[in-house]
Amino acid sequence: MPALTNRQVRLKSRPSGIPQAEHFEIVEAPVPELADRQFLVRNEFLSVEPAMRGWVSAVANYADPVAIGEVMRSFSAGTVIASRHPGLAEGDQVMGMLGWQHYAVSDGTNITRKVKETDLPLSLSLGLLGLNGVTAYFGLLEAGAPRPGDTVVVSTAAGAVGSAVGQIARIMGCRTVGLTGGPDKVALCKDAFGYDAAIDYKAGNLADALKAACLRGVDVYFDNTAGAISDAVMSQLAVGARIVICGTASISSWDPPPLGPRVERHILVKRARMTGFLIFDYQHRYEEAIARLAVWVREGRLHYREDIADGLEHCPGAIAELYRGENLGKRLIRLPR
């Protein structure tokens, strides 16, 4: 194989809040020779995740911070183009923590899975058939424990995780209410993802809109935002409600911790349960979820939207764009083959 030059997005400086384009730089580097039990992946799709804000923070949460000068951590999907690994051959498709770069050398430890659903688009392995879909699946079904007839409320309802949560809840026989920002995303929630009701939290009167949409209260709240949106949901909880804390996207910084309404009284009076959820706790069950999600996709019961930008140049500003809500669907960067 001729020598290859790799283009990479590296962390240039440490952001204090949401990372902006100026915190990254694009550099070129040689692709190293493969050692025994290594393989080379040509990335085709790079993922943009809300969690990336935490990955570049100076304060570690559930993962060590990306180091200054290091390739930006990201889930990526691509094709093996050279291999000295016994478990992977040229032409195999893989998804894993391969970073914002054109090529990645791996020994398999940073590979989440070999993609088996070759009849479906590879990009889905970073969305509905990847961490987003698996998060929705286990977060709702295991942590949220929905029952037929329950009212399930989802924040960031048009996003990659939220849209899957709403559709899985519908498959489980629940009534679904989506919280999202702007009329375009309200329409997306209703028309593409089948929500029974969708509320634009930017339109004002969120508490009144929630009360009207959830006449019997909220049985399951899948929380991707925290902040004022979630505060409004707490007052509408039904007795025995389950609250799944999956993300805190509306909080730009936790240093110092923001002050807000206290939820303890709502939890006490409604005998509600609130639990944090991280998908990495379910890593041993990914294949179980993806197999079922893939069946629903093939059957036309699960729909998806992808917001794809072409070229590595779109990476540096992509996280900030995500937090500004500029995407309609799962945000991905596509690289040339």
N, C-alpha and C positions, 0 to 999 in steps of 0.2 A: 504494500500500500504506500503511495507517495506521502511525503511529510505533510501534515495538516497544521493549519494555524487556527487556534481557538480564539473566538471573541467572547469576552466575559463581562458581566456587570459586577463590579466589586463595591463594597461599602467604603466610601471615601471619608465620611465623618459621621459622628454619632448624633442623631437627632434627639431633641428633648421632648418631642411630641410625635406627631404624624410625620413620617419620613417624606421628604420632598426630593425632586429630581436632583438638586444640587448635593445631596448626601451620597450620591453614587457616581461612579465613573465607568466608562467602557474602555477596556484595554484588550490588547492582543497578547497571546501567550502560545508557546508551542504545545502541541499535544504529545505527552510523554509516551515512550515505548511501553508496550504492555509487558508486565511481569507475569509469571506463572499464576494461574487462577484469577486473572483479571480479564476484563472485556471493555470494549469501547462502544459507547452509545452516542449516536447522533440524535440530539434532542430535536423534536418536531413541535412540541407544544410546551410552553412554560406557564405555570399557574401564578395567579395573583390572589393572595389571601388576606383577609383582615388580620389574621394572626401574625403577619409579617411585621406589623408595627411593634409587637412585643418581642419578636426575634432580634430586632436591631436596638432595642432599649438597653441602656446601661445596666438595668436591674434585671437579673435573671428571674423568670417565672417558672414554667415547666420545662424550659430548654435553655441551655447556655446562650448568651448573646453572640450574634455574628461578630467576629473580630474585625477591626479596621483593616482594610486591605484584603479581606477574604471575599471569595465569590459569594454573592447574595444567596442565602439559603432559599430553596424553593422546591416544590414538587414539580417534576417534569416528566414528560412521556416521550419515548423515542424508540429507535430501532438499533439493535446490536449490529454493528458493521464490522467488527473484528472480535475474536474471542480466543482466549487461552483458558477459559473456564469450562469445566466439565458439564455444568448444568445449563449453559446457555450457548446457543449457536447463532451464527450470522442470520439475520432475518427475524429473530425473535423480537417481540415488542415488550418493553418493560416500563414500569412507572416507579418512581422513587424520588428521594431527596437528592436530585442531581444538579440543582442550582440553576441560576440564570446564566447559561452559557450554551454555546453551540454543541460542544462535545464534552463528554464526561467519562473518565476512566473509573471503573468500579471493580471491587472484588465481591460485590453482592451484598455487603452489609448495609448499604444505604438504599437498597432496592425494596420497595414495599411489596411488589408482586409482579409476576410475569402476566402480561395481559392475555387472557384466554378468549375474550369476546371479539374475535377478529372479524366477525360479521357486522360489528357496530363501529362507529367512528372512534379512532384512537383518542380524540380529544375528550371523550366521555370518561376515560380513565382518570382524568383530573377533575371531574365534576360529578355528574350523577352516578357514575360507576366508579367513583374514587372516594376520596376523603369526605367530600361534601355530601354525597349520597349516603355513605356509611354513617356519617355523623347524624344526618336526619333520621336514618333508620333506627339506630340504637338509641339515640337521644330521645326520640319520641316513644318508640315501642318499649324500651327497657326502663328509662328514667321517667317518662311521662305516663306510661301505663294507660293509654286511652281505652275507653270502652265505647261500644256502639251507642250513638246518641249523645255523646259528650260534645261540648263546645270547646274547640281547640283554637286558641289565639296564637298567632305567630308574628313576631316582629321581624323586620327586614324580610317581609313575606315574598318579595319578588327576587330575592337574592338566591345564590346557588344552594345554600342550605335551606333557607326558609321556603323556597318554592317546592323543594322535595318534601319537607315536613308537611306542608299543606296537602299535597297530593296523597301522601301515604296515609294521613289522617282520614281523607275522604275514602280511600280504599278500605280503611278499617271501620267505615260506617259513621264517622263523626261529622259534625257541622263545623265548618272552618271559617275563621275570620282572620284576614290578613291586615297587618299594619305596615304601611309603606309610605314613601315620600313622593308626591306629585301625581298628577292625573294620568300620565303615561304608564306609571307603574301600577296604579290602581286598575287601569284597563288590562294590563298584562296579568295581574293576579286573577282577574275574573275570566278573561277570555282564553288565556293560555294555560293557567294552572287550576282553574275550576273552583276558586274560593267562593263560598256562599255569600260572603260579604267582604269588601275591602275598604279600608279607611285610610284617607290621606292625613297623616298626623301633622302635616304642615298647614292644613286648612283651618286649624283652630278647633276649639270645642271637642277635643279628643275624648274627654270623660263622657260627655253627652252622647257622642257617636258610639262609644263602646257600650254604654248602657242600652242604647237602642238596638245594637246588633247582638247583644248577649243578654236576652231577657231573663234567662234562667241562671245567669252568672257564667263565669269562666271556669271550666273544669280542668283544662290543661293550658298552661302558658309556656310556650317555647320562646325563651328570652335570648335574643341576640344583641341587645342594645344596652340594657340598664338605663339609668337616668330617668328623665321626665316621662318618657313613653311607658316604661315599666311601672313608674309610680302610679300612672293613671289606671293601669290594668289591675293593680293590687286592690283597689277599692271595689272592683267588680268580681272578686273571687267567689266561687261557689263553695259550699261546705265540702271539705275533703279534696280541695283543689291540689293539683301537682304543678309545681313551677320548676322548669328545667333551665338552669343558667348555663347557656352555651357560649355566650359572647357578651362583650361590654363595649360595643362599637361606638356608642355615643359619648363615651368618656375619653377626652383627649389625653389626659394625664392622671395618674394615680399618686403622684407625688407633688403636693400633699393630697391625701384622699379627699374627694369632694364630699361636701355635706349635702344632705337631702332629707326627705321625709323618712320616718322610721316605719319599717314594715312589720315589726313584731306583733302589733295589735291585730293587724289583718290576719297574720299567720295563726295567732292564737284563737281568735274568735271563729275563724272559718276552719280550724283544725286542718290547715293546709300543710303541705310538705314542699320544702324548697331544697333542691340538690344541684350541686355543680356537676358538669359533665365534660369530660375530655375523651375524645375518640381513641386516644392511645391506650386507654384501659381495655379496649375491645379488640386490640390488634390480632389476637388469636382467633377472632371470629369474623374477620373481614370477608373471607370467601363465602361464608354463609349469607351475609347480607348482599354482596355483589351478585351472587347467583339469583337471588330473589328479585333484586332490582332490575337485573337484565331481562328477566322474564316479563316484568311489568312494562319495560320499555318496548320489547318486541310485540307485546299484546296491545300497545297503544294506550296503556293506562297511566303511564308516566311520561310527561312531556318536559322538554328542556329548551332553554334559550342560551346561546353563547354569544358573548361580545368579544370578538377576536380582532386584535391589532396585529399587523404584519411587520416583523422586524424587531431585532434586539433593541433598537433605539427607543422603542416605546416602553421599555422596562423601567427606567429610572423614575418617571413620573406616575407610574401605574398605581402605586399604593395610595398616593394622595388623591388620584382620580377616583379610586374606589371609595374612599372615605367621603368624598364630595358627592357621592351617589350618581356619578356620571355614566355608570354602566347599566345596560339593560340585559341582564343575563350574566352567566358565569364569565368573568374576565380572564382571557387567555392571551398569550403572545404566541404567534405562530412564526416559526423559523423556516427559512427556505430549505428544501431538500437538496 
